[in-house]
């Protein structure tokens, strides 16, 4: 293992320990942190697409798909370790079918097609009341962990632990993937896709693989959200939910696998405190934060932190 990889591993484990410590010291934040990690996992998938220069404005489709799959299956199969792979499988399968179509397009067409499909699914969820209960949503029963029924407090901790483990696993996977030939091909697509084709590497297949992986990660995030809130509604597939994921990606920065989680924590904490302090204007505060990041820190929170670490104190080395 290289020194850089070892440092990143230590940083990831330290971040996980900090999250657990904060959740223990401020119990009401446990819910917020779990939701943030779930969204960070979903944004990891968007990070893959950003590496290819593509942005999906409809990835909430896969979050909602997996959440509803968990909601439908939970009454008969209330086991977290079964609901997670089920949600990932459903989102991945639909992502493969949709991906075969959308990877033919690039840039704004790619993004808007994803948005259109997400809104179609939102309409289905809202109109088919007999099946989905419309805007009332579906309530999940108590979820078991390894066959054990837990109380609300213990279940909250178990869900947070599962979310952290998934975040560590997917973070390591995405890091390795981006350094692999497939990841390098994604970077090449962003600059010179034609050259990639001349080398005999089918760009559509490269993008399709990343798209399916992003759908799987969004699906896992959706199941965690469903298990945490124990209530799913069509709002999970609405265009604003997809906008949140893009917002988080920009806020955190696409330069590292840490970016999506930094963005998710920043977004959820800002929204929580802004809604509590200025209930009628929290969207404006989020907009100002995003505008500030775009203007003064285009690398996102990760870029800001990296620059701060690299910047030497004034006068250092002036001997």
ZALUMLO-27341 format. One record per residue: residue number from 0; x, z, y of N, C-alpha, C in turn. Coordinates in nm, 3 decimals. Layout:
ZALUMLO-27341
   kolmi      n_xx      n_zz      n_yy     ca_xx     ca_zz     ca_yy      c_xx      c_zz      c_yy
     NUM         X         Z         Y         X         Z         Y         X         Z         Y
...
This chain:
ZALUMLO-27341
   kolmi      n_xx      n_zz      n_yy     ca_xx     ca_zz     ca_yy      c_xx      c_zz      c_yy
       0     0.084     0.000    -0.119     0.000     0.000     0.000     0.088     0.000     0.125
       1     0.057    -0.090     0.219     0.136    -0.099     0.341     0.111     0.022     0.430
       2     0.203     0.043     0.525     0.191     0.158     0.615     0.063     0.146     0.699
       3     0.033     0.025     0.743    -0.089     0.005     0.824    -0.214     0.037     0.744
       4    -0.218    -0.010     0.619    -0.334     0.016     0.534    -0.350     0.165     0.509
       5    -0.236     0.234     0.490    -0.240     0.378     0.466    -0.293     0.451     0.589
       6    -0.250     0.409     0.707    -0.297     0.471     0.831    -0.447     0.448     0.850
       7    -0.492     0.328     0.817    -0.635     0.298     0.830    -0.716     0.382     0.731
       8    -0.664     0.401     0.611    -0.733     0.483     0.512    -0.744     0.627     0.561
       9    -0.633     0.680     0.614    -0.635     0.816     0.667    -0.733     0.827     0.782
      10    -0.734     0.726     0.870    -0.827     0.726     0.984    -0.972     0.724     0.938
      11    -1.000     0.643     0.835    -1.137     0.634     0.783    -1.182     0.766     0.722
      12    -1.093     0.829     0.645    -1.127     0.958     0.584    -1.144     1.066     0.691
      13    -1.058     1.061     0.793    -1.069     1.158     0.903    -1.202     1.139     0.978
      14    -1.239     1.012     0.999    -1.366     0.984     1.067    -1.484     1.035     0.985
      15    -1.478     1.017     0.852    -1.585     1.067     0.765    -1.594     1.219     0.773
      16    -1.478     1.286     0.776    -1.477     1.432     0.785    -1.534     1.478     0.918
      17    -1.503     1.405     1.026    -1.556     1.440     1.158    -1.708     1.427     1.161
      18    -1.760     1.320     1.099    -1.905     1.299     1.094    -1.972     1.415     1.021
      19    -1.916     1.455     0.908    -1.972     1.567     0.833    -1.966     1.697     0.913
      20    -1.856     1.717     0.985    -1.840     1.839     1.065    -1.943     1.842     1.178
      21    -1.959     1.728     1.246    -2.057     1.722     1.356    -2.198     1.746     1.302
      22    -2.228     1.686     1.186    -2.361     1.704     1.126    -2.385     1.850     1.089
      23    -2.279     1.920     1.050    -2.293     2.062     1.014    -2.309     2.149     1.138
      24    -2.235     2.117     1.244    -2.240     2.197     1.366    -2.366     2.171     1.447
      25    -2.414     2.045     1.445    -2.535     2.008     1.519    -2.633     1.946     1.420
      26    -2.710     2.027     1.349    -2.795     1.978     1.239    -2.889     1.864     1.276
      27    -2.945     1.865     1.398    -3.040     1.761     1.433    -2.974     1.624     1.448
      28    -2.840     1.624     1.464    -2.768     1.497     1.475    -2.746     1.429     1.339
      29    -2.770     1.502     1.231    -2.748     1.444     1.099    -2.832     1.318     1.079
      30    -2.957     1.324     1.123    -3.047     1.209     1.113    -2.991     1.092     1.193
      31    -2.950     1.118     1.317    -2.898     1.013     1.405    -2.771     0.951     1.345
      32    -2.682     1.034     1.293    -2.557     0.984     1.237    -2.582     0.900     1.112
      33    -2.679     0.940     1.031    -2.710     0.862     0.910    -2.763     0.724     0.947
      34    -2.853     0.719     1.045    -2.907     0.590     1.091    -2.795     0.505     1.150
      35    -2.705     0.569     1.225    -2.593     0.495     1.286    -2.504     0.434     1.178
      36    -2.474     0.509     1.074    -2.390     0.456     0.966    -2.460     0.340     0.896
      37    -2.592     0.354     0.874    -2.668     0.247     0.810    -2.661     0.118     0.893
      38    -2.676     0.131     1.024    -2.667     0.013     1.110    -2.525    -0.041     1.116
      39    -2.427     0.050     1.110    -2.287     0.005     1.108    -2.258    -0.079     0.985
      40    -2.314    -0.041     0.870    -2.296    -0.120     0.747    -2.356    -0.259     0.765
      41    -2.476    -0.265     0.825    -2.538    -0.395     0.849    -2.455    -0.481     0.943
      42    -2.397    -0.417     1.046    -2.317    -0.491     1.144    -2.185    -0.538     1.082
      43    -2.136    -0.470     0.980    -2.017    -0.518     0.909    -2.038    -0.661     0.859
      44    -2.160    -0.688     0.811    -2.191    -0.824     0.766    -2.188    -0.923     0.881
      45    -2.240    -0.881     0.996    -2.236    -0.968     1.113    -2.092    -0.994     1.155
      46    -2.005    -0.895     1.133    -1.862    -0.911     1.163    -1.804    -1.030     1.087
      47    -1.843    -1.046     0.961    -1.796    -1.161     0.883    -1.837    -1.291     0.948
      48    -1.961    -1.298     0.993    -2.010    -1.421     1.057    -1.942    -1.444     1.191
      49    -1.917    -1.337     1.266    -1.847    -1.351     1.393    -1.707    -1.405     1.374
      50    -1.644    -1.370     1.262    -1.510    -1.421     1.234    -1.511    -1.574     1.222
      51    -1.628    -1.629     1.182    -1.643    -1.775     1.172    -1.699    -1.834     1.300
      52    -1.719    -1.751     1.402    -1.771    -1.800     1.529    -1.921    -1.817     1.531
      53    -1.992    -1.755     1.435    -2.138    -1.768     1.427    -2.202    -1.632     1.452
      54    -2.317    -1.633     1.518    -2.391    -1.511     1.546    -2.532    -1.526     1.492
      55    -2.576    -1.429     1.412    -2.713    -1.429     1.361    -2.799    -1.339     1.448
      56    -2.904    -1.397     1.507    -2.998    -1.319     1.587    -3.120    -1.276     1.505
      57    -3.108    -1.285     1.372    -3.221    -1.250     1.288    -3.184    -1.171     1.165
      58    -3.072    -1.097     1.171    -3.027    -1.027     1.051    -3.109    -0.903     1.019
      59    -3.198    -0.865     1.109    -3.291    -0.757     1.077    -3.384    -0.798     0.963
      60    -3.396    -0.928     0.938    -3.474    -0.977     0.824    -3.430    -0.909     0.696
      61    -3.299    -0.899     0.675    -3.247    -0.845     0.549    -3.254    -0.693     0.545
      62    -3.243    -0.631     0.661    -3.263    -0.486     0.669    -3.407    -0.453     0.628
      63    -3.503    -0.527     0.684    -3.643    -0.502     0.655    -3.678    -0.537     0.511
      64    -3.624    -0.648     0.461    -3.650    -0.688     0.322    -3.614    -0.576     0.225
      65    -3.494    -0.524     0.240    -3.448    -0.419     0.149    -3.527    -0.291     0.168
      66    -3.561    -0.259     0.293    -3.638    -0.137     0.319    -3.775    -0.145     0.253
      67    -3.839    -0.261     0.264    -3.971    -0.277     0.201    -3.959    -0.283     0.049
      68    -3.852    -0.343    -0.002    -3.832    -0.343    -0.147    -3.820    -0.200    -0.198
      69    -3.749    -0.116    -0.124    -3.736     0.024    -0.162    -3.870     0.096    -0.151
      70    -3.948     0.064    -0.046    -4.077     0.129    -0.027    -4.175     0.093    -0.139
      71    -4.173    -0.032    -0.184    -4.262    -0.074    -0.292    -4.220    -0.015    -0.427
      72    -4.088    -0.002    -0.446    -4.038     0.045    -0.576    -4.034     0.197    -0.587
      73    -4.022     0.266    -0.474    -4.001     0.411    -0.477    -4.109     0.490    -0.551
      74    -4.240     0.456    -0.538    -4.339     0.536    -0.611    -4.318     0.536    -0.762
      75    -4.266     0.428    -0.817    -4.242     0.421    -0.962    -4.097     0.453    -0.998
      76    -4.008     0.437    -0.901    -3.866     0.453    -0.930    -3.799     0.524    -0.812
      77    -3.828     0.652    -0.792    -3.776     0.725    -0.674    -3.632     0.773    -0.691
      78    -3.545     0.686    -0.736    -3.405     0.721    -0.759    -3.316     0.643    -0.662
      79    -3.242     0.716    -0.578    -3.161     0.652    -0.475    -3.059     0.554    -0.535
      80    -2.998     0.590    -0.646    -2.895     0.506    -0.706    -2.951     0.381    -0.771
      81    -3.083     0.370    -0.782    -3.147     0.247    -0.828    -3.205     0.168    -0.711
      82    -3.254     0.238    -0.610    -3.312     0.170    -0.494    -3.206     0.094    -0.415
      83    -3.086     0.149    -0.405    -2.979     0.082    -0.329    -2.941    -0.053    -0.390
      84    -2.909    -0.061    -0.520    -2.879    -0.193    -0.576    -2.999    -0.287    -0.574
      85    -3.121    -0.232    -0.587    -3.239    -0.317    -0.579    -3.249    -0.383    -0.441
      86    -3.233    -0.302    -0.336    -3.239    -0.357    -0.201    -3.130    -0.459    -0.176
      87    -3.009    -0.429    -0.225    -2.898    -0.523    -0.208    -2.926    -0.654    -0.282
      88    -2.983    -0.644    -0.402    -3.012    -0.763    -0.482    -3.119    -0.850    -0.415
      89    -3.225    -0.786    -0.367    -3.333    -0.861    -0.301    -3.281    -0.931    -0.176
      90    -3.207    -0.858    -0.092    -3.153    -0.918     0.031    -3.052    -1.028     0.000
      91    -2.967    -1.004    -0.100    -2.868    -1.105    -0.136    -2.933    -1.231    -0.190
      92    -3.038    -1.217    -0.272    -3.106    -1.334    -0.327    -3.174    -1.415    -0.218
      93    -3.245    -1.347    -0.128    -3.309    -1.418    -0.017    -3.203    -1.477     0.076
      94    -3.092    -1.402     0.097    -2.984    -1.453     0.180    -2.923    -1.580     0.124
      95    -2.916    -1.590    -0.009    -2.864    -1.711    -0.072    -2.956    -1.830    -0.046
      96    -3.087    -1.808    -0.063    -3.184    -1.917    -0.041    -3.184    -1.960     0.105
      97    -3.192    -1.863     0.196    -3.192    -1.894     0.339    -3.058    -1.954     0.381
      98    -2.950    -1.899     0.325    -2.817    -1.946     0.362    -2.793    -2.091     0.327
      99    -2.847    -2.137     0.216    -2.831    -2.277     0.178    -2.885    -2.370     0.286
     100    -2.980    -2.320     0.363    -3.038    -2.399     0.472    -2.965    -2.379     0.604
     101    -2.943    -2.253     0.643    -2.891    -2.227     0.778    -2.743    -2.260     0.793
     102    -2.664    -2.259     0.684    -2.521    -2.288     0.699    -2.495    -2.434     0.734
     103    -2.599    -2.514     0.735    -2.584    -2.653     0.778    -2.572    -2.662     0.930
     104    -2.603    -2.554     0.998    -2.607    -2.556     1.145    -2.502    -2.460     1.201
     105    -2.474    -2.479     1.329    -2.371    -2.399     1.394    -2.420    -2.349     1.529
     106    -2.352    -2.244     1.576    -2.370    -2.189     1.709    -2.515    -2.151     1.737
     107    -2.574    -2.200     1.848    -2.707    -2.154     1.888    -2.812    -2.190     1.785
     108    -2.796    -2.303     1.717    -2.894    -2.343     1.616    -2.890    -2.247     1.497
     109    -2.771    -2.205     1.458    -2.755    -2.108     1.351    -2.823    -1.977     1.388
     110    -2.796    -1.928     1.509    -2.852    -1.802     1.553    -3.003    -1.805     1.566
     111    -3.057    -1.911     1.625    -3.201    -1.917     1.649    -3.280    -1.942     1.522
     112    -3.225    -2.014     1.427    -3.293    -2.033     1.299    -3.308    -1.899     1.226
     113    -3.204    -1.819     1.230    -3.213    -1.686     1.171    -3.319    -1.602     1.242
     114    -3.325    -1.612     1.373    -3.425    -1.538     1.450    -3.565    -1.583     1.413
     115    -3.585    -1.715     1.401    -3.717    -1.768     1.367    -3.764    -1.718     1.230
     116    -3.674    -1.720     1.133    -3.709    -1.675     0.998    -3.742    -1.525     0.996
     117    -3.667    -1.450     1.075    -3.694    -1.306     1.083    -3.831    -1.280     1.143
     118    -3.870    -1.356     1.245    -4.000    -1.336     1.307    -4.114    -1.383     1.216
     119    -4.088    -1.484     1.133    -4.188    -1.524     1.034    -4.214    -1.409     0.937
     120    -4.106    -1.345     0.892    -4.121    -1.232     0.800    -4.192    -1.116     0.869
     121    -4.160    -1.094     0.996    -4.228    -0.989     1.072    -4.379    -1.015     1.077
     122    -4.417    -1.140     1.098    -4.560    -1.174     1.104    -4.627    -1.152     0.970
     123    -4.558    -1.186     0.861    -4.613    -1.163     0.727    -4.637    -1.015     0.705
     124    -4.539    -0.933     0.741    -4.552    -0.788     0.723    -4.668    -0.733     0.805
     125    -4.689    -0.788     0.922    -4.792    -0.737     1.012    -4.932    -0.783     0.970
     126    -4.945    -0.906     0.921    -5.078    -0.963     0.893    -5.132    -0.930     0.755
     127    -5.045    -0.915     0.655    -5.091    -0.888     0.519    -5.113    -0.737     0.502
     128    -5.216    -0.689     0.568    -5.240    -0.545     0.573    -5.266    -0.485     0.436
     129    -5.337    -0.558     0.351    -5.371    -0.505     0.219    -5.247    -0.472     0.136
     130    -5.139    -0.543     0.162    -5.016    -0.521     0.087    -4.916    -0.433     0.160
     131    -4.901    -0.458     0.290    -4.796    -0.390     0.367    -4.848    -0.280     0.458
     132    -4.979    -0.267     0.473    -5.041    -0.169     0.564    -5.011    -0.200     0.710
     133    -4.971    -0.323     0.738    -4.952    -0.367     0.875    -4.859    -0.279     0.955
     134    -4.897    -0.256     1.081    -4.811    -0.175     1.169    -4.811    -0.028     1.131
     135    -4.904     0.014     1.045    -4.902     0.153     0.998    -4.782     0.180     0.908
     136    -4.735     0.075     0.840    -4.618     0.089     0.755    -4.646     0.156     0.622
     137    -4.541     0.181     0.549    -4.550     0.242     0.416    -4.466     0.369     0.415
     138    -4.524     0.474     0.362    -4.455     0.603     0.351    -4.387     0.613     0.216
     139    -4.260     0.649     0.215    -4.188     0.666     0.089    -4.205     0.807     0.035
     140    -4.212     0.821    -0.097    -4.216     0.956    -0.156    -4.077     1.020    -0.148
     141    -4.067     1.144    -0.188    -3.937     1.212    -0.191    -3.844     1.139    -0.286
     142    -3.723     1.113    -0.240    -3.625     1.038    -0.319    -3.540     1.134    -0.401
     143    -3.514     1.097    -0.525    -3.428     1.177    -0.612    -3.286     1.123    -0.610
     144    -3.192     1.209    -0.636    -3.051     1.172    -0.642    -2.996     1.215    -0.779
     145    -2.957     1.113    -0.856    -2.910     1.134    -0.994    -3.016     1.213    -1.073
     146    -3.140     1.176    -1.052    -3.250     1.238    -1.124    -3.292     1.374    -1.076
     147    -3.230     1.423    -0.970    -3.259     1.558    -0.920    -3.345     1.552    -0.794
     148    -3.457     1.623    -0.795    -3.542     1.632    -0.677    -3.483     1.737    -0.582
     149    -3.461     1.697    -0.458    -3.399     1.785    -0.359    -3.498     1.820    -0.248
     150    -3.474     1.932    -0.184    -3.553     1.969    -0.068    -3.514     1.883     0.051
     151    -3.592     1.888     0.160    -3.563     1.804     0.278    -3.421     1.820     0.331
     152    -3.372     1.944     0.338    -3.236     1.969     0.389    -3.130     1.908     0.299
     153    -3.141     1.936     0.169    -3.043     1.884     0.073    -3.050     1.732     0.064
     154    -3.173     1.676     0.070    -3.189     1.530     0.064    -3.124     1.464     0.185
     155    -3.135     1.528     0.302    -3.071     1.473     0.421    -2.920     1.466     0.406
     156    -2.862     1.574     0.351    -2.717     1.575     0.328    -2.677     1.472     0.222
     157    -2.758     1.459     0.119    -2.727     1.363     0.012    -2.730     1.220     0.066
     158    -2.829     1.190     0.149    -2.837     1.055     0.206    -2.720     1.027     0.298
     159    -2.681     1.126     0.378    -2.564     1.109     0.465    -2.438     1.086     0.382
     160    -2.423     1.160     0.272    -2.305     1.143     0.187    -2.302     1.004     0.125
     161    -2.417     0.956     0.077    -2.424     0.822     0.019    -2.390     0.716     0.125
     162    -2.443     0.736     0.247    -2.415     0.642     0.356    -2.266     0.637     0.387
     163    -2.201     0.753     0.391    -2.057     0.757     0.419    -1.978     0.688     0.310
     164    -2.014     0.713     0.185    -1.944     0.649     0.073    -1.960     0.498     0.078
     165    -2.082     0.452     0.108    -2.104     0.307     0.120    -2.023     0.249     0.237
     166    -2.020     0.323     0.348    -1.945     0.275     0.464    -1.796     0.262     0.432
     167    -1.741     0.362     0.363    -1.599     0.355     0.324    -1.575     0.239     0.228
     168    -1.665     0.223     0.130    -1.648     0.116     0.032    -1.660    -0.022     0.094
     169    -1.764    -0.044     0.173    -1.783    -0.174     0.236    -1.675    -0.201     0.340
     170    -1.632    -0.096     0.412    -1.525    -0.115     0.509    -1.397    -0.162     0.443
     171    -1.361    -0.099     0.330    -1.241    -0.141     0.256    -1.256    -0.283     0.204
     172    -1.376    -0.314     0.153    -1.401    -0.447     0.099    -1.388    -0.555     0.207
     173    -1.450    -0.531     0.323    -1.446    -0.630     0.430    -1.304    -0.650     0.481
     174    -1.229    -0.540     0.489    -1.090    -0.553     0.534    -1.009    -0.642     0.439
     175    -1.025    -0.617     0.308    -0.953    -0.699     0.209    -1.004    -0.843     0.213
     176    -1.135    -0.860     0.230    -1.195    -0.993     0.231    -1.141    -1.076     0.349
     177    -1.132    -1.013     0.466    -1.085    -1.087     0.584    -0.938    -1.126     0.573
     178    -0.862    -1.052     0.493    -0.721    -1.085     0.473    -0.701    -1.183     0.358
     179    -0.807    -1.210     0.282    -0.799    -1.301     0.168    -0.809    -1.446     0.216
     180    -0.783    -1.543     0.128    -0.800    -1.684     0.167    -0.939    -1.716     0.221
     181    -1.043    -1.653     0.165    -1.179    -1.677     0.216    -1.193    -1.627     0.359
     182    -1.133    -1.511     0.388    -1.137    -1.459     0.524    -1.059    -1.546     0.620
     183    -0.943    -1.595     0.576    -0.864    -1.685     0.660    -0.940    -1.814     0.685
     184    -1.015    -1.860     0.585    -1.095    -1.981     0.602    -1.205    -1.959     0.707
     185    -1.262    -1.837     0.711    -1.361    -1.806     0.814    -1.300    -1.817     0.953
     186    -1.180    -1.764     0.969    -1.111    -1.774     1.098    -1.084    -1.919     1.134
     187    -1.047    -1.998     1.033    -1.020    -2.140     1.058    -1.146    -2.213     1.102
     188    -1.261    -2.172     1.049    -1.387    -2.236     1.089    -1.413    -2.218     1.238
     189    -1.372    -2.104     1.291    -1.398    -2.076     1.432    -1.317    -2.166     1.524
     190    -1.201    -2.209     1.478    -1.113    -2.289     1.563    -1.121    -2.439     1.531
     191    -1.090    -2.475     1.408    -1.089    -2.616     1.370    -1.155    -2.635     1.233
     192    -1.287    -2.644     1.232    -1.359    -2.659     1.106    -1.327    -2.793     1.038
     193    -1.302    -2.896     1.120    -1.271    -3.029     1.063    -1.142    -3.026     0.983
     194    -1.044    -2.955     1.033    -0.918    -2.944     0.959    -0.938    -2.875     0.825
     195    -1.028    -2.777     0.823    -1.058    -2.708     0.699    -1.114    -2.805     0.595
     196    -1.201    -2.894     0.640    -1.258    -2.994     0.549    -1.151    -3.092     0.502
     197    -1.060    -3.129     0.591    -0.953    -3.220     0.553    -0.862    -3.160     0.446
     198    -0.852    -3.028     0.445    -0.770    -2.959     0.345    -0.842    -2.947     0.211
     199    -0.966    -2.993     0.205    -1.041    -2.988     0.080    -1.119    -2.860     0.060
     200    -1.134    -2.780     0.168    -1.207    -2.653     0.159    -1.345    -2.674     0.221
     201    -1.453    -2.667     0.143    -1.588    -2.689     0.197    -1.631    -2.575     0.289
     202    -1.644    -2.605     0.417    -1.675    -2.502     0.516    -1.811    -2.438     0.489
     203    -1.907    -2.517     0.443    -2.040    -2.461     0.418    -2.037    -2.354     0.310
     204    -1.958    -2.377     0.207    -1.949    -2.278     0.099    -1.882    -2.150     0.148
     205    -1.782    -2.166     0.232    -1.714    -2.049     0.289    -1.812    -1.966     0.372
     206    -1.888    -2.035     0.457    -1.985    -1.966     0.541    -2.100    -1.908     0.458
     207    -2.141    -1.980     0.353    -2.248    -1.931     0.267    -2.209    -1.802     0.197
     208    -2.085    -1.796     0.147    -2.039    -1.674     0.081    -2.042    -1.556     0.178
     209    -1.996    -1.577     0.301    -1.998    -1.470     0.401    -2.141    -1.433     0.437
     210    -2.228    -1.532     0.442    -2.368    -1.507     0.479    -2.437    -1.422     0.373
     211    -2.415    -1.453     0.246    -2.477    -1.376     0.138    -2.423    -1.232     0.138
     212    -2.292    -1.218     0.158    -2.234    -1.084     0.165    -2.292    -1.005     0.282
     213    -2.312    -1.071     0.394    -2.369    -1.003     0.510    -2.513    -0.960     0.482
     214    -2.586    -1.042     0.407    -2.724    -1.005     0.371    -2.725    -0.884     0.279
     215    -2.631    -0.879     0.185    -2.621    -0.765     0.094    -2.593    -0.637     0.171
     216    -2.498    -0.642     0.264    -2.466    -0.523     0.342    -2.581    -0.480     0.431
     217    -2.650    -0.578     0.490    -2.768    -0.544     0.571    -2.875    -0.481     0.483
     218    -2.887    -0.529     0.359    -2.984    -0.472     0.267    -2.953    -0.327     0.234
     219    -2.828    -0.297     0.211    -2.790    -0.157     0.183    -2.819    -0.069     0.304
     220    -2.792    -0.121     0.423    -2.826    -0.047     0.544    -2.975    -0.023     0.554
     221    -3.056    -0.123     0.517    -3.201    -0.110     0.523    -3.253    -0.004     0.428
     222    -3.196     0.004     0.307    -3.240     0.105     0.210    -3.205     0.245     0.261
     223    -3.087     0.261     0.320    -3.049     0.392     0.375    -3.144     0.433     0.487
     224    -3.181     0.338     0.573    -3.277     0.367     0.679    -3.410     0.410     0.620
     225    -3.454     0.339     0.516    -3.582     0.372     0.452    -3.577     0.512     0.389
     226    -3.466     0.544     0.323    -3.456     0.676     0.259    -3.443     0.787     0.363
     227    -3.386     0.757     0.478    -3.368     0.857     0.582    -3.497     0.886     0.657
     228    -3.566     0.779     0.698    -3.691     0.795     0.774    -3.811     0.817     0.683
     229    -3.799     0.770     0.558    -3.909     0.774     0.460    -4.035     0.708     0.514
     230    -4.015     0.609     0.599    -4.128     0.535     0.655    -4.077     0.400     0.704
     231    -4.134     0.291     0.652    -4.090     0.159     0.694    -4.207     0.087     0.760
     232    -4.179     0.014     0.867    -4.281    -0.061     0.941    -4.227    -0.200     0.971
     233    -4.314    -0.294     1.012    -4.267    -0.429     1.046    -4.167    -0.432     1.160
     234    -4.161    -0.324     1.239    -4.066    -0.320     1.351    -3.922    -0.338     1.305
     235    -3.894    -0.308     1.179    -3.758    -0.326     1.126    -3.716    -0.472     1.128
     236    -3.814    -0.565     1.125    -3.783    -0.708     1.124    -3.802    -0.774     1.259
     237    -3.845    -0.698     1.360    -3.873    -0.756     1.491    -3.744    -0.802     1.558
     238    -3.758    -0.893     1.654    -3.639    -0.952     1.716    -3.554    -0.848     1.788
     239    -3.617    -0.742     1.838    -3.539    -0.639     1.905    -3.448    -0.565     1.807
     240    -3.491    -0.553     1.680    -3.406    -0.489     1.579    -3.282    -0.573     1.553
     241    -3.300    -0.705     1.548    -3.184    -0.794     1.533    -3.095    -0.786     1.656
     242    -3.159    -0.777     1.773    -3.081    -0.764     1.897    -2.997    -0.638     1.898
     243    -3.050    -0.529     1.841    -2.973    -0.405     1.832    -2.844    -0.427     1.754
     244    -2.853    -0.500     1.642    -2.735    -0.523     1.559    -2.629    -0.604     1.635
     245    -2.673    -0.706     1.710    -2.579    -0.785     1.790    -2.521    -0.699     1.901
     246    -2.606    -0.617     1.964    -2.560    -0.524     2.068    -2.450    -0.434     2.014
     247    -2.473    -0.378     1.895    -2.375    -0.289     1.834    -2.245    -0.362     1.805
     248    -2.256    -0.487     1.758    -2.137    -0.566     1.728    -2.053    -0.588     1.853
     249    -2.119    -0.617     1.965    -2.047    -0.638     2.091    -1.990    -0.507     2.143
     250    -2.070    -0.402     2.135    -2.027    -0.272     2.186    -1.906    -0.219     2.109
     251    -1.909    -0.232     1.978    -1.798    -0.179     1.897    -1.676    -0.268     1.897
     252    -1.698    -0.399     1.904    -1.586    -0.492     1.898    -1.567    -0.547     1.758
     253    -1.525    -0.673     1.751    -1.511    -0.740     1.622    -1.367    -0.746     1.574
     254    -1.279    -0.667     1.635    -1.139    -0.673     1.600    -1.100    -0.594     1.478
     255    -1.191    -0.510     1.428    -1.158    -0.424     1.315    -1.286    -0.381     1.245
     256    -1.274    -0.336     1.120    -1.390    -0.286     1.048    -1.439    -0.154     1.107
     257    -1.358    -0.089     1.190    -1.402     0.033     1.256    -1.499     0.003     1.370
     258    -1.491    -0.118     1.426    -1.572    -0.156     1.541    -1.722    -0.139     1.519
     259    -1.779    -0.193     1.409    -1.923    -0.177     1.388    -1.970    -0.032     1.387
     260    -1.890     0.056     1.331    -1.931     0.197     1.323    -1.914     0.267     1.458
     261    -1.807     0.234     1.531    -1.792     0.288     1.666    -1.910     0.243     1.753
     262    -1.944     0.115     1.742    -2.057     0.063     1.818    -2.188     0.129     1.780
     263    -2.207     0.150     1.649    -2.332     0.211     1.602    -2.344     0.355     1.650
     264    -2.234     0.432     1.641    -2.237     0.570     1.690    -2.261     0.573     1.841
     265    -2.190     0.486     1.913    -2.208     0.481     2.058    -2.349     0.443     2.096
     266    -2.405     0.345     2.026    -2.540     0.299     2.057    -2.644     0.408     2.029
     267    -2.639     0.466     1.910    -2.741     0.565     1.872    -2.731     0.691     1.957
     268    -2.609     0.736     1.986    -2.595     0.857     2.067    -2.638     0.831     2.212
     269    -2.600     0.714     2.265    -2.641     0.680     2.401    -2.792     0.669     2.410
     270    -2.853     0.603     2.312    -2.998     0.588     2.314    -3.068     0.723     2.300
     271    -3.017     0.808     2.212    -3.079     0.938     2.191    -3.076     1.023     2.317
     272    -2.958     1.033     2.378    -2.946     1.119     2.497    -3.011     1.054     2.618
     273    -3.003     0.920     2.628    -3.066     0.853     2.742    -3.218     0.866     2.735
     274    -3.274     0.854     2.614    -3.419     0.868     2.598    -3.464     1.010     2.628
     275    -3.378     1.109     2.598    -3.414     1.248     2.625    -3.405     1.281     2.774
     276    -3.305     1.224     2.841    -3.283     1.257     2.981    -3.365     1.170     3.075
     277    -3.373     1.039     3.043    -3.445     0.944     3.129    -3.537     0.863     3.039
     278    -3.648     0.920     3.001    -3.734     0.860     2.900    -3.784     0.721     2.938
     279    -3.805     0.696     3.067    -3.862     0.568     3.109    -3.758     0.463     3.142
     280    -3.631     0.498     3.132    -3.529     0.401     3.174    -3.410     0.396     3.078
     281    -3.430     0.440     2.952    -3.315     0.442     2.861    -3.268     0.301     2.828
     282    -3.362     0.202     2.830    -3.318     0.065     2.803    -3.224     0.015     2.913
     283    -3.252     0.056     3.037    -3.166     0.016     3.148    -3.027     0.074     3.132
     284    -3.019     0.201     3.086    -2.889     0.264     3.065    -2.811     0.191     2.957
     285    -2.879     0.154     2.848    -2.811     0.077     2.743    -2.762    -0.056     2.795
     286    -2.845    -0.121     2.878    -2.805    -0.250     2.936    -2.683    -0.236     3.025
     287    -2.677    -0.129     3.104    -2.562    -0.106     3.191    -2.436    -0.082     3.108
     288    -2.451    -0.005     3.000    -2.337     0.019     2.911    -2.285    -0.112     2.853
     289    -2.377    -0.197     2.804    -2.336    -0.324     2.745    -2.270    -0.413     2.850
     290    -2.328    -0.418     2.969    -2.271    -0.500     3.076    -2.130    -0.452     3.111
     291    -2.112    -0.320     3.116    -1.979    -0.266     3.144    -1.878    -0.303     3.037
     292    -1.920    -0.299     2.911    -1.830    -0.337     2.801    -1.792    -0.484     2.812
     293    -1.890    -0.569     2.840    -1.863    -0.713     2.848    -1.767    -0.744     2.963
     294    -1.786    -0.677     3.077    -1.705    -0.706     3.196    -1.566    -0.643     3.191
     295    -1.558    -0.520     3.142    -1.433    -0.447     3.154    -1.364    -0.420     3.021
     296    -1.434    -0.440     2.911    -1.372    -0.416     2.779    -1.426    -0.517     2.679
     297    -1.389    -0.645     2.694    -1.442    -0.748     2.604    -1.408    -0.723     2.458
     298    -1.309    -0.639     2.431    -1.276    -0.606     2.293    -1.361    -0.494     2.237
     299    -1.457    -0.443     2.315    -1.546    -0.338     2.269    -1.477    -0.202     2.266
     300    -1.547    -0.104     2.210    -1.491     0.032     2.203    -1.363     0.035     2.121
     301    -1.358    -0.045     2.014    -1.235    -0.049     1.934    -1.119    -0.102     2.016
     302    -1.144    -0.207     2.094    -1.038    -0.263     2.178    -0.993    -0.164     2.284
     303    -1.088    -0.088     2.341    -1.052     0.012     2.439    -0.962     0.120     2.378
     304    -1.001     0.168     2.261    -0.921     0.272     2.195    -0.783     0.222     2.157
     305    -0.778     0.099     2.109    -0.649     0.042     2.069    -0.556     0.027     2.189
     306    -0.613    -0.019     2.301    -0.532    -0.036     2.422    -0.482     0.099     2.473
     307    -0.568     0.201     2.465    -0.527     0.334     2.512    -0.413     0.391     2.428
     308    -0.417     0.365     2.297    -0.311     0.415     2.209    -0.179     0.343     2.233
     309    -0.190     0.215     2.265    -0.068     0.136     2.286    -0.006     0.157     2.422
     310    -0.088     0.201     2.519    -0.038     0.216     2.655     0.055     0.337     2.663
     311     0.176     0.314     2.711     0.272     0.424     2.722     0.252     0.499     2.853
     312     0.279     0.628     2.855     0.266     0.703     2.980     0.354     0.643     3.088
     313     0.309     0.656     3.213     0.385     0.600     3.326     0.524     0.663     3.333
     314     0.621     0.580     3.350     0.758     0.628     3.364     0.834     0.643     3.234
     315     0.761     0.627     3.121     0.830     0.644     2.992     0.931     0.531     2.971
     316     1.047     0.564     2.929     1.150     0.463     2.901     1.214     0.408     3.026
     317     1.201     0.477     3.142     1.255     0.427     3.268     1.396     0.479     3.292
     318     1.457     0.535     3.190     1.591     0.590     3.210     1.691     0.482     3.238
